[in-house]
Amino acid sequence: MLSSKVELQETDRLLVLDFTLSNTSDNDLYFLNRNTPFESCDCFSVTRDGAEIKYDGPFFKKGVPMSSDYIHVKSGESVSAKYTISNFYDVSQKGTYEFRLKKPFLVSLKFETEVFVETVVKYVLQEDKYRPTLGQLARCNQQ
């Protein structure tokens, strides 16, 4: 029903996941953008050398989803988003990282159902890099 493709883009200060979600079904689908890479949020489980890396970005309280919170993907089409993972997780220390989607996509066809899209990306950082998260920058600005 849904498939994903993720590519990494790296600069000195940013690590970006280019996330593409494809509708492989015969029906148009609508999926809730919340808790997905289509929204700046805590949607990945991140480890470095097997140790958990905590989310360090903003938290948002959300109300009941509205129709504008759903993304329409026609049959056979894809949608993409750039998710700057270094804004939300500390990926500045050398090591082997693994990024895994935490939750299934909530898809609406005629009824709502959860669809899990297996997404795992491995990344090796050879040397430490200065990549502050949004949380780190906010704490620096408060001092």
N, C-alpha and C positions, 0 to 999 in steps of 0.2 A: 504494500500500500504506500509506504513512504520509505525512501532511502536517502542517505546523506553522504556528502563528500566534504572533507575538510582539508584545506591546504594551509600551511604555515607561511607567514611572511614576517621577516625579522629585520629590524633596524637596530642601531646601537641602543635606542631607548625604548623601543616598543616591540612586543610580540603580538601579532595579530593572527587570529584564526579566521580564514575565509570559509564560511560555513554555507553549504548549499543543500537545500532540502528539495527532493524531487518526488512528485506525485506519480507513482507507477501504476495506479489503479485506473479503472475505466470511468471513474466518477470524479467530479470536482470535489475538492475537500476544503474545509475551513478548519484552521487550527488556531488555538489560543496562543498568542505570542508570549504570554507570561511564563516566567521560569525557563526561557529558551534563549539561545544566542541572538534572537531577534529583539531582545530587550537587554539593557545593561543591568545584569542581575547575577545572583549567585546560582548559576545553573550547571557548573562543572564540579566534579570531584577531581582535585589536583593533588598529585603526589610528586615528591622529589626523592629519588632513591628509596621508594617505598614508604616514606613518611608523609603524612597528610600536611598540605599547605592550606591554611584557613583563608577564607574569603576576607578581603580587606577593602571593600568598596561600600557605596551607599546602600541603605536598606529603604524600601518603599512600602508603605501600607496601601493595599489596593482594596477597592470596593468590589461589588458584584461586576463580573465582566459585562461589557457592552458589545454591541456588534462591531464597533471599531477596534476592539481588542483581538479580533480574529483576522487571520490572513487567509485570503482566498487563493488556492492553487488549483488551476485547471488540470484536468486529466492530461498527463504527459508533459506537464510544464514544471519548472523549478523556480524557486525563490532563493535569494542569497542575502547574507548579512556579513558584515565585518565585525568581529567581536575582539576588541583589544584586551586580551587576557591579562597582559601585564598591568593594566589599570586596576584589576580586581584581585589578583593573586601575585604573591612575591615570587617572581621567576628570575631573580637577579643572581642567584648563587649557582656555581657550576654543579652539574649533576644530570641525572636522567629523569626527565619529567614525564608524567602521564596525565593526560586530560581526558576525562570521561564524562559524558552527559549524565546528570544526576537523575532526572525524571523523564517519564514518557511524555510525548506530546499529547495534549488533549485535543482530539479530532472530532469534528461534528459533521456528520453526514445527514442522516435522518434522526440520529440519536447521538449522544456523546459517548465516546469510548476512548480509552487510553491506548496509544500506539507507541511502543518502545522502539526507538531508532538507535541501534547499537552504534555508538560513536566513540572511538578510542584513538587518541593521537599520542605518539611518543615523540619526544624532543630531547636532544642532548645539547647541553650548554657546556662548552669546553673551558670557559673561564668566567669569573664573576663579571657582571655588567651592572652599571647603575641604571636601574629601572624602578623608580618609585611608584608605588600603587597610589590610587586616589586617597586611600586612608592615610598613608604615610605623609602625603603632601598636605592634607587637611590638618594633621596633628602638628606639622612643622609651622603652618600658618597661624595656629592658635598660640604658639609660644612667643 
